Amino acid sequence: MATPSAGLQDFFVAVSTSFGKVHVAVVGHRFTAHSVDSVYGSEVDALVSVKTSWQQLIALKVAAYAADEFSADTTKAMLFTTYGF
């Protein structure tokens, strides 16, 4: 996705918490133009992760973009893992 020619402003709110070894985070975005009165769309991002006793992190990340005046509605999900030494 390219940056719109009118620029981009991102207004967002984030909330996160942990329940034992499980971490949950949710971020809401509202994308607007920088130089004109235009709303591009909004996005909700969510992350759930678990850290194991053997230092591996297993996580699911989901992002859902709802277009108003720029691009198209898009939803993406990613399952990933990391390992610490």
N, C-alpha and C positions, 0 to 999 in steps of 0.2 A: 504494500500500500504506500502510495506517495503522499508527501505532505501537501495539503491544499495550497494554492497560490495566495490565498488571503491569510495564511498563517494558521496557527493552531494554539488554542488555550485548553488546558486540561484542568477542570475542577473536579476534585475527588474527595471521597471519604473512605477511610479504611478502619476496619475492626478486626482484631485478632485475639485469640485466647488459646490456652492449652488445657487439656484434660489428661493429666498423667503424661504419657509419652506421645499423645496425639495432639498435633497443632492444627488449628483451623484459622484461616484468614479469608476475609471477604473485602473486596474493594469495589466501590461504585464510581464510575467516571461520567462526566458530562463534557463532551467535546464541542467547542464553539470556535468561530473564526476570530482571528486577532484584529483584523483591520475593518471588517464589515459586520453587520448585525445578522449573523447566520448561525444556526445550530446544526452541527454535522451529525450528531448522534450520541448515544450513550452506550456504556459497556459495564458489565458486571464480571468480575474475576473472582474465582474461588480456588482455594488451595487447602488440601487436607494432607497432612504428612504424619508419618510414624517413624520414630527412631528406635531401632532395635538395640538389644544389649550388646551385639557384636559390631556396633558403630556403623550400621547401614541405615540410610534414610530411604524410605519408600514413600512416594508422593503422587497425588493426582491433582492436576491443575486444569481448570476449565475457564474459558473466556467466551462471553457472548456479547457481540456488538450488534446494536440495533441502529441502523442507518436512518437519519432524518433527511439530510440534504447532501450527503457525501458517501459515495461508495455503496456497498450492498450489505445486507445483514450477513453476519458471519459468526459461526460458533466453532470453536476449536477445543480439543481435549488432549492432554498429554499425561501419560503415565511414565514416571522416571524413577531412577534410583541413583544414589551416590554412596560412596564408601569412604570412611575416614581411617587414616593410619595412625 
